[in-house]
């Protein structure tokens, strides 16, 4: 697994976050997720604030400890996730 995170803004104790996840694509044995964390507006703010963006590469590992093809049911389940309007 590989995770790349860009931290964009501070988060304080008590802040509420919304995390959105969607797929960027699939390879034979791996899949790529994109994520965005947004902080709900604080008092006096009108819009949510992006606080972090991440790119996650996940590799499927079989019972033998070696990479295996991403199962079709996983592909079909995640292919329907759409990127949010950013």
PDB file of N, CA, C and O in Angstrom:
ATOM      1  N   UNK A   1       0.850  -1.169   0.000  1.00  0.00           N
ATOM      2  CA  UNK A   1       0.000   0.000   0.000  1.00  0.00           C
ATOM      3  C   UNK A   1       0.894   1.230   0.000  1.00  0.00           C
ATOM      4  O   UNK A   1       1.959   1.251   0.616  1.00  0.00           O
ATOM      5  N   UNK A   2       0.438   2.238  -0.697  1.00  0.00           N
ATOM      6  CA  UNK A   2       1.137   3.523  -0.722  1.00  0.00           C
ATOM      7  C   UNK A   2       0.099   4.608  -0.462  1.00  0.00           C
ATOM      8  O   UNK A   2      -0.984   4.589  -1.047  1.00  0.00           O
ATOM      9  N   UNK A   3       0.428   5.555   0.417  1.00  0.00           N
ATOM     10  CA  UNK A   3      -0.473   6.657   0.742  1.00  0.00           C
ATOM     11  C   UNK A   3       0.292   7.969   0.609  1.00  0.00           C
ATOM     12  O   UNK A   3       1.345   8.148   1.220  1.00  0.00           O
ATOM     13  N   UNK A   4      -0.241   8.873  -0.186  1.00  0.00           N
ATOM     14  CA  UNK A   4       0.303  10.224  -0.324  1.00  0.00           C
ATOM     15  C   UNK A   4      -0.742  11.194   0.197  1.00  0.00           C
ATOM     16  O   UNK A   4      -1.896  11.147  -0.230  1.00  0.00           O
ATOM     17  N   UNK A   5      -0.357  12.074   1.115  1.00  0.00           N
ATOM     18  CA  UNK A   5      -1.315  13.013   1.708  1.00  0.00           C
ATOM     19  C   UNK A   5      -0.776  14.436   1.586  1.00  0.00           C
ATOM     20  O   UNK A   5       0.383  14.708   1.899  1.00  0.00           O
ATOM     21  N   UNK A   6      -1.639  15.329   1.126  1.00  0.00           N
ATOM     22  CA  UNK A   6      -1.342  16.763   1.130  1.00  0.00           C
ATOM     23  C   UNK A   6      -2.199  17.394   2.221  1.00  0.00           C
ATOM     24  O   UNK A   6      -3.428  17.368   2.152  1.00  0.00           O
ATOM     25  N   UNK A   7      -1.537  17.962   3.230  1.00  0.00           N
ATOM     26  CA  UNK A   7      -2.253  18.634   4.316  1.00  0.00           C
ATOM     27  C   UNK A   7      -2.453  20.086   3.906  1.00  0.00           C
ATOM     28  O   UNK A   7      -1.494  20.771   3.550  1.00  0.00           O
ATOM     29  N   UNK A   8      -3.696  20.557   3.955  1.00  0.00           N
ATOM     30  CA  UNK A   8      -4.044  21.866   3.410  1.00  0.00           C
ATOM     31  C   UNK A   8      -4.412  22.895   4.461  1.00  0.00           C
ATOM     32  O   UNK A   8      -4.215  24.090   4.246  1.00  0.00           O
ATOM     33  N   UNK A   9      -4.944  22.457   5.596  1.00  0.00           N
ATOM     34  CA  UNK A   9      -5.421  23.385   6.610  1.00  0.00           C
ATOM     35  C   UNK A   9      -5.455  22.685   7.957  1.00  0.00           C
ATOM     36  O   UNK A   9      -5.491  21.457   8.027  1.00  0.00           O
ATOM     37  N   UNK A  10      -5.445  23.470   9.023  1.00  0.00           N
ATOM     38  CA  UNK A  10      -5.443  22.882  10.367  1.00  0.00           C
ATOM     39  C   UNK A  10      -6.799  22.291  10.735  1.00  0.00           C
ATOM     40  O   UNK A  10      -7.835  22.701  10.211  1.00  0.00           O
ATOM     41  N   UNK A  11      -6.772  21.327  11.641  1.00  0.00           N
ATOM     42  CA  UNK A  11      -7.961  20.743  12.229  1.00  0.00           C
ATOM     43  C   UNK A  11      -7.794  20.841  13.737  1.00  0.00           C
ATOM     44  O   UNK A  11      -6.743  20.498  14.277  1.00  0.00           O
ATOM     45  N   UNK A  12      -8.825  21.305  14.405  1.00  0.00           N
ATOM     46  CA  UNK A  12      -8.778  21.470  15.860  1.00  0.00           C
ATOM     47  C   UNK A  12      -9.705  20.471  16.534  1.00  0.00           C
ATOM     48  O   UNK A  12     -10.670  19.999  15.933  1.00  0.00           O
ATOM     49  N   UNK A  13      -9.407  20.156  17.781  1.00  0.00           N
ATOM     50  CA  UNK A  13     -10.273  19.291  18.566  1.00  0.00           C
ATOM     51  C   UNK A  13     -11.684  19.860  18.541  1.00  0.00           C
ATOM     52  O   UNK A  13     -11.887  21.045  18.806  1.00  0.00           O
ATOM     53  N   UNK A  14     -12.648  19.021  18.225  1.00  0.00           N
ATOM     54  CA  UNK A  14     -14.039  19.464  18.147  1.00  0.00           C
ATOM     55  C   UNK A  14     -14.516  19.755  16.732  1.00  0.00           C
ATOM     56  O   UNK A  14     -15.722  19.842  16.499  1.00  0.00           O
ATOM     57  N   UNK A  15     -13.587  19.910  15.771  1.00  0.00           N
ATOM     58  CA  UNK A  15     -13.987  20.100  14.378  1.00  0.00           C
ATOM     59  C   UNK A  15     -14.652  18.829  13.859  1.00  0.00           C
ATOM     60  O   UNK A  15     -14.287  17.723  14.258  1.00  0.00           O
ATOM     61  N   UNK A  16     -15.613  18.988  12.984  1.00  0.00           N
ATOM     62  CA  UNK A  16     -16.270  17.857  12.335  1.00  0.00           C
ATOM     63  C   UNK A  16     -15.748  17.772  10.912  1.00  0.00           C
ATOM     64  O   UNK A  16     -15.680  18.777  10.203  1.00  0.00           O
ATOM     65  N   UNK A  17     -15.376  16.561  10.497  1.00  0.00           N
ATOM     66  CA  UNK A  17     -14.824  16.352   9.156  1.00  0.00           C
ATOM     67  C   UNK A  17     -15.735  15.454   8.329  1.00  0.00           C
ATOM     68  O   UNK A  17     -16.408  14.566   8.854  1.00  0.00           O
ATOM     69  N   UNK A  18     -15.738  15.703   7.040  1.00  0.00           N
ATOM     70  CA  UNK A  18     -16.422  14.828   6.088  1.00  0.00           C
ATOM     71  C   UNK A  18     -15.332  14.291   5.160  1.00  0.00           C
ATOM     72  O   UNK A  18     -14.560  15.056   4.581  1.00  0.00           O
ATOM     73  N   UNK A  19     -15.282  12.971   5.029  1.00  0.00           N
ATOM     74  CA  UNK A  19     -14.286  12.325   4.190  1.00  0.00           C
ATOM     75  C   UNK A  19     -14.994  11.734   2.974  1.00  0.00           C
ATOM     76  O   UNK A  19     -15.924  10.940   3.113  1.00  0.00           O
ATOM     77  N   UNK A  20     -14.555  12.120   1.802  1.00  0.00           N
ATOM     78  CA  UNK A  20     -15.114  11.566   0.563  1.00  0.00           C
ATOM     79  C   UNK A  20     -14.056  10.689  -0.079  1.00  0.00           C
ATOM     80  O   UNK A  20     -12.876  11.038  -0.113  1.00  0.00           O
ATOM     81  N   UNK A  21     -14.490   9.552  -0.586  1.00  0.00           N
ATOM     82  CA  UNK A  21     -13.588   8.596  -1.225  1.00  0.00           C
ATOM     83  C   UNK A  21     -14.172   8.184  -2.564  1.00  0.00           C
ATOM     84  O   UNK A  21     -15.369   7.920  -2.674  1.00  0.00           O
ATOM     85  N   UNK A  22     -13.323   8.128  -3.580  1.00  0.00           N
ATOM     86  CA  UNK A  22     -13.749   7.653  -4.887  1.00  0.00           C
ATOM     87  C   UNK A  22     -12.553   6.979  -5.556  1.00  0.00           C
ATOM     88  O   UNK A  22     -11.414   7.137  -5.116  1.00  0.00           O
ATOM     89  N   UNK A  23     -12.819   6.236  -6.608  1.00  0.00           N
ATOM     90  CA  UNK A  23     -11.737   5.516  -7.278  1.00  0.00           C
ATOM     91  C   UNK A  23     -11.193   6.308  -8.451  1.00  0.00           C
ATOM     92  O   UNK A  23     -11.933   6.952  -9.194  1.00  0.00           O
ATOM     93  N   UNK A  24      -9.877   6.241  -8.596  1.00  0.00           N
ATOM     94  CA  UNK A  24      -9.219   6.840  -9.760  1.00  0.00           C
ATOM     95  C   UNK A  24      -9.089   5.790 -10.863  1.00  0.00           C
ATOM     96  O   UNK A  24      -9.156   6.111 -12.049  1.00  0.00           O
ATOM     97  N   UNK A  25      -8.902   4.526 -10.454  1.00  0.00           N
ATOM     98  CA  UNK A  25      -8.787   3.479 -11.455  1.00  0.00           C
ATOM     99  C   UNK A  25      -8.292   2.171 -10.870  1.00  0.00           C
ATOM    100  O   UNK A  25      -7.977   2.070  -9.685  1.00  0.00           O
ATOM    101  N   UNK A  26      -8.234   1.178 -11.737  1.00  0.00           N
ATOM    102  CA  UNK A  26      -7.801  -0.164 -11.366  1.00  0.00           C
ATOM    103  C   UNK A  26      -6.676  -0.606 -12.282  1.00  0.00           C
ATOM    104  O   UNK A  26      -6.621  -0.234 -13.454  1.00  0.00           O
ATOM    105  N   UNK A  27      -5.788  -1.401 -11.728  1.00  0.00           N
ATOM    106  CA  UNK A  27      -4.821  -2.149 -12.523  1.00  0.00           C
ATOM    107  C   UNK A  27      -5.121  -3.616 -12.258  1.00  0.00           C
ATOM    108  O   UNK A  27      -6.112  -3.935 -11.601  1.00  0.00           O
ATOM    109  N   UNK A  28      -4.311  -4.479 -12.743  1.00  0.00           N
ATOM    110  CA  UNK A  28      -4.582  -5.904 -12.575  1.00  0.00           C
ATOM    111  C   UNK A  28      -4.661  -6.302 -11.103  1.00  0.00           C
ATOM    112  O   UNK A  28      -5.619  -6.961 -10.699  1.00  0.00           O
ATOM    113  N   UNK A  29      -3.685  -5.920 -10.303  1.00  0.00           N
ATOM    114  CA  UNK A  29      -3.644  -6.341  -8.893  1.00  0.00           C
ATOM    115  C   UNK A  29      -3.812  -5.187  -7.912  1.00  0.00           C
ATOM    116  O   UNK A  29      -3.696  -5.386  -6.703  1.00  0.00           O
ATOM    117  N   UNK A  30      -4.083  -3.995  -8.410  1.00  0.00           N
ATOM    118  CA  UNK A  30      -4.173  -2.842  -7.502  1.00  0.00           C
ATOM    119  C   UNK A  30      -5.316  -1.923  -7.897  1.00  0.00           C
ATOM    120  O   UNK A  30      -5.855  -2.005  -9.001  1.00  0.00           O
ATOM    121  N   UNK A  31      -5.669  -1.052  -6.973  1.00  0.00           N
ATOM    122  CA  UNK A  31      -6.680  -0.034  -7.218  1.00  0.00           C
ATOM    123  C   UNK A  31      -6.216   1.257  -6.564  1.00  0.00           C
ATOM    124  O   UNK A  31      -5.490   1.240  -5.570  1.00  0.00           O
ATOM    125  N   UNK A  32      -6.645   2.371  -7.133  1.00  0.00           N
ATOM    126  CA  UNK A  32      -6.248   3.682  -6.624  1.00  0.00           C
ATOM    127  C   UNK A  32      -7.492   4.422  -6.149  1.00  0.00           C
ATOM    128  O   UNK A  32      -8.456   4.596  -6.895  1.00  0.00           O
ATOM    129  N   UNK A  33      -7.446   4.856  -4.880  1.00  0.00           N
ATOM    130  CA  UNK A  33      -8.509   5.659  -4.287  1.00  0.00           C
ATOM    131  C   UNK A  33      -8.018   7.088  -4.129  1.00  0.00           C
ATOM    132  O   UNK A  33      -6.843   7.317  -3.844  1.00  0.00           O
ATOM    133  N   UNK A  34      -8.902   8.034  -4.311  1.00  0.00           N
ATOM    134  CA  UNK A  34      -8.626   9.429  -3.976  1.00  0.00           C
ATOM    135  C   UNK A  34      -9.552   9.794  -2.825  1.00  0.00           C
ATOM    136  O   UNK A  34     -10.693   9.334  -2.762  1.00  0.00           O
ATOM    137  N   UNK A  35      -9.057  10.617  -1.923  1.00  0.00           N
ATOM    138  CA  UNK A  35      -9.856  11.040  -0.780  1.00  0.00           C
ATOM    139  C   UNK A  35      -9.679  12.537  -0.551  1.00  0.00           C
ATOM    140  O   UNK A  35      -8.627  13.117  -0.819  1.00  0.00           O
ATOM    141  N   UNK A  36     -10.750  13.134  -0.045  1.00  0.00           N
ATOM    142  CA  UNK A  36     -10.680  14.536   0.372  1.00  0.00           C
ATOM    143  C   UNK A  36     -11.367  14.660   1.715  1.00  0.00           C
ATOM    144  O   UNK A  36     -12.483  14.174   1.901  1.00  0.00           O
ATOM    145  N   UNK A  37     -10.698  15.312   2.647  1.00  0.00           N
ATOM    146  CA  UNK A  37     -11.272  15.605   3.959  1.00  0.00           C
ATOM    147  C   UNK A  37     -11.610  17.089   3.990  1.00  0.00           C
ATOM    148  O   UNK A  37     -10.774  17.937   3.678  1.00  0.00           O
ATOM    149  N   UNK A  38     -12.852  17.388   4.370  1.00  0.00           N
ATOM    150  CA  UNK A  38     -13.299  18.782   4.480  1.00  0.00           C
ATOM    151  C   UNK A  38     -13.825  19.019   5.884  1.00  0.00           C
ATOM    152  O   UNK A  38     -14.531  18.185   6.451  1.00  0.00           O
ATOM    153  N   UNK A  39     -13.472  20.159   6.427  1.00  0.00           N
ATOM    154  CA  UNK A  39     -13.944  20.544   7.759  1.00  0.00           C
ATOM    155  C   UNK A  39     -15.261  21.280   7.611  1.00  0.00           C
ATOM    156  O   UNK A  39     -15.380  22.193   6.794  1.00  0.00           O
ATOM    157  N   UNK A  40     -16.258  20.881   8.403  1.00  0.00           N
ATOM    158  CA  UNK A  40     -17.523  21.611   8.407  1.00  0.00           C
ATOM    159  C   UNK A  40     -17.254  23.058   8.807  1.00  0.00           C
ATOM    160  O   UNK A  40     -16.309  23.331   9.547  1.00  0.00           O
ATOM    161  N   UNK A  41     -18.074  23.982   8.325  1.00  0.00           N
ATOM    162  CA  UNK A  41     -17.842  25.400   8.646  1.00  0.00           C
ATOM    163  C   UNK A  41     -17.839  25.651  10.156  1.00  0.00           C
ATOM    164  O   UNK A  41     -18.683  25.142  10.893  1.00  0.00           O
ATOM    165  N   UNK A  42     -16.874  26.442  10.584  1.00  0.00           N
ATOM    166  CA  UNK A  42     -16.830  26.898  11.971  1.00  0.00           C
ATOM    167  C   UNK A  42     -17.722  28.134  12.078  1.00  0.00           C
ATOM    168  O   UNK A  42     -18.187  28.662  11.069  1.00  0.00           O
ATOM    169  N   UNK A  43     -17.952  28.582  13.293  1.00  0.00           N
ATOM    170  CA  UNK A  43     -18.776  29.773  13.503  1.00  0.00           C
ATOM    171  C   UNK A  43     -18.188  30.944  12.722  1.00  0.00           C
ATOM    172  O   UNK A  43     -16.996  31.234  12.819  1.00  0.00           O
ATOM    173  N   UNK A  44     -19.037  31.607  11.951  1.00  0.00           N
ATOM    174  CA  UNK A  44     -18.599  32.744  11.146  1.00  0.00           C
ATOM    175  C   UNK A  44     -18.148  32.363   9.742  1.00  0.00           C
ATOM    176  O   UNK A  44     -17.939  33.243   8.907  1.00  0.00           O
ATOM    177  N   UNK A  45     -17.993  31.067   9.462  1.00  0.00           N
ATOM    178  CA  UNK A  45     -17.614  30.614   8.128  1.00  0.00           C
ATOM    179  C   UNK A  45     -18.862  30.172   7.371  1.00  0.00           C
ATOM    180  O   UNK A  45     -19.839  29.728   7.974  1.00  0.00           O
ATOM    181  N   UNK A  46     -18.822  30.295   6.052  1.00  0.00           N
ATOM    182  CA  UNK A  46     -19.991  29.904   5.261  1.00  0.00           C
ATOM    183  C   UNK A  46     -19.760  28.620   4.469  1.00  0.00           C
ATOM    184  O   UNK A  46     -20.722  27.938   4.115  1.00  0.00           O
ATOM    185  N   UNK A  47     -18.511  28.280   4.187  1.00  0.00           N
ATOM    186  CA  UNK A  47     -18.213  27.101   3.374  1.00  0.00           C
ATOM    187  C   UNK A  47     -17.349  26.119   4.145  1.00  0.00           C
ATOM    188  O   UNK A  47     -16.611  26.492   5.057  1.00  0.00           O
ATOM    189  N   UNK A  48     -17.459  24.840   3.752  1.00  0.00           N
ATOM    190  CA  UNK A  48     -16.552  23.846   4.317  1.00  0.00           C
ATOM    191  C   UNK A  48     -15.150  24.104   3.757  1.00  0.00           C
ATOM    192  O   UNK A  48     -14.992  24.650   2.665  1.00  0.00           O
ATOM    193  N   UNK A  49     -14.155  23.706   4.517  1.00  0.00           N
ATOM    194  CA  UNK A  49     -12.766  23.963   4.152  1.00  0.00           C
ATOM    195  C   UNK A  49     -12.044  22.653   3.878  1.00  0.00           C
ATOM    196  O   UNK A  49     -12.060  21.766   4.731  1.00  0.00           O
ATOM    197  N   UNK A  50     -11.402  22.498   2.707  1.00  0.00           N
ATOM    198  CA  UNK A  50     -10.613  21.287   2.494  1.00  0.00           C
ATOM    199  C   UNK A  50      -9.399  21.298   3.420  1.00  0.00           C
ATOM    200  O   UNK A  50      -8.663  22.283   3.477  1.00  0.00           O
ATOM    201  N   UNK A  51      -9.196  20.202   4.142  1.00  0.00           N
ATOM    202  CA  UNK A  51      -8.078  20.130   5.083  1.00  0.00           C
ATOM    203  C   UNK A  51      -7.009  19.134   4.648  1.00  0.00           C
ATOM    204  O   UNK A  51      -5.859  19.233   5.076  1.00  0.00           O
ATOM    205  N   UNK A  52      -7.381  18.164   3.792  1.00  0.00           N
ATOM    206  CA  UNK A  52      -6.401  17.193   3.306  1.00  0.00           C
ATOM    207  C   UNK A  52      -6.923  16.510   2.055  1.00  0.00           C
ATOM    208  O   UNK A  52      -8.129  16.351   1.866  1.00  0.00           O
ATOM    209  N   UNK A  53      -5.981  16.106   1.198  1.00  0.00           N
ATOM    210  CA  UNK A  53      -6.287  15.294   0.021  1.00  0.00           C
ATOM    211  C   UNK A  53      -5.289  14.147   0.002  1.00  0.00           C
ATOM    212  O   UNK A  53      -4.105  14.330   0.284  1.00  0.00           O
ATOM    213  N   UNK A  54      -5.787  12.957  -0.337  1.00  0.00           N
ATOM    214  CA  UNK A  54      -4.931  11.783  -0.315  1.00  0.00           C
ATOM    215  C   UNK A  54      -5.113  10.936  -1.565  1.00  0.00           C
ATOM    216  O   UNK A  54      -6.169  10.932  -2.197  1.00  0.00           O
ATOM    217  N   UNK A  55      -4.056  10.227  -1.896  1.00  0.00           N
ATOM    218  CA  UNK A  55      -4.074   9.241  -2.986  1.00  0.00           C
ATOM    219  C   UNK A  55      -3.573   7.939  -2.376  1.00  0.00           C
ATOM    220  O   UNK A  55      -2.469   7.888  -1.832  1.00  0.00           O
ATOM    221  N   UNK A  56      -4.381   6.888  -2.467  1.00  0.00           N
ATOM    222  CA  UNK A  56      -4.073   5.605  -1.843  1.00  0.00           C
ATOM    223  C   UNK A  56      -4.003   4.536  -2.927  1.00  0.00           C
ATOM    224  O   UNK A  56      -4.954   4.354  -3.688  1.00  0.00           O
ATOM    225  N   UNK A  57      -2.879   3.832  -2.996  1.00  0.00           N
ATOM    226  CA  UNK A  57      -2.736   2.698  -3.903  1.00  0.00           C
ATOM    227  C   UNK A  57      -2.770   1.444  -3.045  1.00  0.00           C
ATOM    228  O   UNK A  57      -1.909   1.246  -2.188  1.00  0.00           O
ATOM    229  N   UNK A  58      -3.777   0.591  -3.278  1.00  0.00           N
ATOM    230  CA  UNK A  58      -3.942  -0.643  -2.511  1.00  0.00           C
ATOM    231  C   UNK A  58      -3.711  -1.836  -3.434  1.00  0.00           C
ATOM    232  O   UNK A  58      -4.255  -1.890  -4.537  1.00  0.00           O
ATOM    233  N   UNK A  59      -2.909  -2.783  -2.982  1.00  0.00           N
ATOM    234  CA  UNK A  59      -2.624  -3.999  -3.734  1.00  0.00           C
ATOM    235  C   UNK A  59      -3.329  -5.162  -3.052  1.00  0.00           C
ATOM    236  O   UNK A  59      -3.241  -5.322  -1.835  1.00  0.00           O
ATOM    237  N   UNK A  60      -4.032  -5.978  -3.844  1.00  0.00           N
ATOM    238  CA  UNK A  60      -4.717  -7.156  -3.305  1.00  0.00           C
ATOM    239  C   UNK A  60      -3.714  -8.271  -3.117  1.00  0.00           C
ATOM    240  O   UNK A  60      -2.947  -8.591  -4.025  1.00  0.00           O
ATOM    241  N   UNK A  61      -3.721  -8.870  -1.919  1.00  0.00           N
ATOM    242  CA  UNK A  61      -2.796  -9.946  -1.573  1.00  0.00           C
ATOM    243  C   UNK A  61      -3.609 -11.212  -1.308  1.00  0.00           C
ATOM    244  O   UNK A  61      -4.574 -11.193  -0.545  1.00  0.00           O
ATOM    245  N   UNK A  62      -3.205 -12.316  -1.950  1.00  0.00           N
ATOM    246  CA  UNK A  62      -3.899 -13.586  -1.774  1.00  0.00           C
ATOM    247  C   UNK A  62      -3.430 -14.323  -0.527  1.00  0.00           C
ATOM    248  O   UNK A  62      -2.524 -13.869   0.172  1.00  0.00           O
ATOM    249  N   UNK A  63      -4.054 -15.458  -0.259  1.00  0.00           N
ATOM    250  CA  UNK A  63      -3.716 -16.268   0.901  1.00  0.00           C
ATOM    251  C   UNK A  63      -2.279 -16.752   0.905  1.00  0.00           C
ATOM    252  O   UNK A  63      -1.743 -17.101   1.956  1.00  0.00           O
ATOM    253  N   UNK A  64      -1.642 -16.775  -0.278  1.00  0.00           N
ATOM    254  CA  UNK A  64      -0.251 -17.203  -0.369  1.00  0.00           C
ATOM    255  C   UNK A  64       0.736 -16.052  -0.148  1.00  0.00           C
ATOM    256  O   UNK A  64       1.949 -16.237  -0.249  1.00  0.00           O
ATOM    257  N   UNK A  65       0.199 -14.850   0.156  1.00  0.00           N
ATOM    258  CA  UNK A  65       1.060 -13.691   0.409  1.00  0.00           C
ATOM    259  C   UNK A  65       1.551 -12.994  -0.845  1.00  0.00           C
ATOM    260  O   UNK A  65       2.391 -12.098  -0.758  1.00  0.00           O
ATOM    261  N   UNK A  66       1.051 -13.381  -2.006  1.00  0.00           N
ATOM    262  CA  UNK A  66       1.467 -12.767  -3.265  1.00  0.00           C
ATOM    263  C   UNK A  66       0.329 -11.918  -3.841  1.00  0.00           C
ATOM    264  O   UNK A  66      -0.842 -12.184  -3.568  1.00  0.00           O
ATOM    265  N   UNK A  67       0.668 -10.900  -4.635  1.00  0.00           N
ATOM    266  CA  UNK A  67      -0.391 -10.091  -5.263  1.00  0.00           C
ATOM    267  C   UNK A  67      -1.309 -10.958  -6.109  1.00  0.00           C
ATOM    268  O   UNK A  67      -0.876 -11.911  -6.757  1.00  0.00           O
ATOM    269  N   UNK A  68      -2.593 -10.602  -6.087  1.00  0.00           N
ATOM    270  CA  UNK A  68      -3.585 -11.325  -6.882  1.00  0.00           C
ATOM    271  C   UNK A  68      -4.473 -10.324  -7.610  1.00  0.00           C
ATOM    272  O   UNK A  68      -4.507  -9.143  -7.264  1.00  0.00           O
ATOM    273  N   UNK A  69      -5.183 -10.799  -8.609  1.00  0.00           N
ATOM    274  CA  UNK A  69      -6.098  -9.950  -9.377  1.00  0.00           C
ATOM    275  C   UNK A  69      -7.177  -9.380  -8.449  1.00  0.00           C
ATOM    276  O   UNK A  69      -7.697 -10.087  -7.586  1.00  0.00           O
ATOM    277  N   UNK A  70      -7.507  -8.101  -8.635  1.00  0.00           N
ATOM    278  CA  UNK A  70      -8.591  -7.492  -7.866  1.00  0.00           C
ATOM    279  C   UNK A  70      -9.874  -8.237  -8.223  1.00  0.00           C
ATOM    280  O   UNK A  70     -10.212  -8.342  -9.402  1.00  0.00           O
ATOM    281  N   UNK A  71     -10.600  -8.760  -7.226  1.00  0.00           N
ATOM    282  CA  UNK A  71     -11.823  -9.522  -7.527  1.00  0.00           C
ATOM    283  C   UNK A  71     -12.845  -8.680  -8.298  1.00  0.00           C
ATOM    284  O   UNK A  71     -12.987  -7.480  -8.058  1.00  0.00           O
ATOM    285  N   UNK A  72     -13.547  -9.324  -9.219  1.00  0.00           N
ATOM    286  CA  UNK A  72     -14.519  -8.633 -10.066  1.00  0.00           C
ATOM    287  C   UNK A  72     -15.615  -7.954  -9.250  1.00  0.00           C
ATOM    288  O   UNK A  72     -16.044  -6.852  -9.592  1.00  0.00           O
ATOM    289  N   UNK A  73     -16.076  -8.597  -8.176  1.00  0.00           N
ATOM    290  CA  UNK A  73     -17.127  -7.977  -7.360  1.00  0.00           C
ATOM    291  C   UNK A  73     -16.634  -6.699  -6.671  1.00  0.00           C
ATOM    292  O   UNK A  73     -17.418  -5.784  -6.421  1.00  0.00           O
ATOM    293  N   UNK A  74     -15.354  -6.642  -6.372  1.00  0.00           N
ATOM    294  CA  UNK A  74     -14.789  -5.418  -5.795  1.00  0.00           C
ATOM    295  C   UNK A  74     -14.727  -4.339  -6.863  1.00  0.00           C
ATOM    296  O   UNK A  74     -15.135  -3.202  -6.630  1.00  0.00           O
ATOM    297  N   UNK A  75     -14.216  -4.696  -8.033  1.00  0.00           N
ATOM    298  CA  UNK A  75     -14.150  -3.731  -9.145  1.00  0.00           C
ATOM    299  C   UNK A  75     -15.525  -3.146  -9.450  1.00  0.00           C
ATOM    300  O   UNK A  75     -15.680  -1.927  -9.533  1.00  0.00           O
ATOM    301  N   UNK A  76     -16.517  -4.009  -9.616  1.00  0.00           N
ATOM    302  CA  UNK A  76     -17.843  -3.522  -9.995  1.00  0.00           C
ATOM    303  C   UNK A  76     -18.461  -2.685  -8.883  1.00  0.00           C
ATOM    304  O   UNK A  76     -19.172  -1.722  -9.170  1.00  0.00           O
ATOM    305  N   UNK A  77     -18.208  -3.025  -7.625  1.00  0.00           N
ATOM    306  CA  UNK A  77     -18.747  -2.245  -6.514  1.00  0.00           C
ATOM    307  C   UNK A  77     -18.147  -0.857  -6.413  1.00  0.00           C
ATOM    308  O   UNK A  77     -18.843   0.106  -6.092  1.00  0.00           O
ATOM    309  N   UNK A  78     -16.842  -0.752  -6.688  1.00  0.00           N
ATOM    310  CA  UNK A  78     -16.171   0.538  -6.547  1.00  0.00           C
ATOM    311  C   UNK A  78     -16.194   1.375  -7.807  1.00  0.00           C
ATOM    312  O   UNK A  78     -16.014   2.590  -7.726  1.00  0.00           O
ATOM    313  N   UNK A  79     -16.408   0.782  -8.963  1.00  0.00           N
ATOM    314  CA  UNK A  79     -16.416   1.560 -10.204  1.00  0.00           C
ATOM    315  C   UNK A  79     -17.549   2.569 -10.243  1.00  0.00           C
ATOM    316  O   UNK A  79     -17.487   3.538 -11.000  1.00  0.00           O
ATOM    317  N   UNK A  80     -18.588   2.354  -9.435  1.00  0.00           N
ATOM    318  CA  UNK A  80     -19.721   3.269  -9.440  1.00  0.00           C
ATOM    319  C   UNK A  80     -19.509   4.500  -8.555  1.00  0.00           C
ATOM    320  O   UNK A  80     -20.331   5.417  -8.566  1.00  0.00           O
ATOM    321  N   UNK A  81     -18.414   4.527  -7.790  1.00  0.00           N
ATOM    322  CA  UNK A  81     -18.133   5.709  -6.976  1.00  0.00           C
ATOM    323  C   UNK A  81     -17.690   6.832  -7.907  1.00  0.00           C
ATOM    324  O   UNK A  81     -16.789   6.649  -8.725  1.00  0.00           O
ATOM    325  N   UNK A  82     -18.314   7.972  -7.781  1.00  0.00           N
ATOM    326  CA  UNK A  82     -17.981   9.102  -8.638  1.00  0.00           C
ATOM    327  C   UNK A  82     -17.258  10.165  -7.833  1.00  0.00           C
ATOM    328  O   UNK A  82     -17.497  10.341  -6.638  1.00  0.00           O
ATOM    329  N   UNK A  83     -16.382  10.859  -8.508  1.00  0.00           N
ATOM    330  CA  UNK A  83     -15.677  11.969  -7.874  1.00  0.00           C
ATOM    331  C   UNK A  83     -16.687  13.052  -7.520  1.00  0.00           C
ATOM    332  O   UNK A  83     -17.567  13.366  -8.321  1.00  0.00           O
ATOM    333  N   UNK A  84     -16.564  13.627  -6.318  1.00  0.00           N
ATOM    334  CA  UNK A  84     -17.474  14.718  -5.960  1.00  0.00           C
ATOM    335  C   UNK A  84     -17.143  15.970  -6.763  1.00  0.00           C
ATOM    336  O   UNK A  84     -16.025  16.125  -7.255  1.00  0.00           O
ATOM    337  N   UNK A  85     -18.097  16.839  -6.887  1.00  0.00           N
ATOM    338  CA  UNK A  85     -17.829  18.126  -7.523  1.00  0.00           C
ATOM    339  C   UNK A  85     -16.928  18.943  -6.616  1.00  0.00           C
ATOM    340  O   UNK A  85     -17.375  19.441  -5.583  1.00  0.00           O
ATOM    341  N   UNK A  86     -15.682  19.084  -6.984  1.00  0.00           N
ATOM    342  CA  UNK A  86     -14.716  19.807  -6.127  1.00  0.00           C
ATOM    343  C   UNK A  86     -14.608  21.245  -6.544  1.00  0.00           C
ATOM    344  O   UNK A  86     -13.849  22.007  -5.944  1.00  0.00           O
TER     345      UNK A  86
END
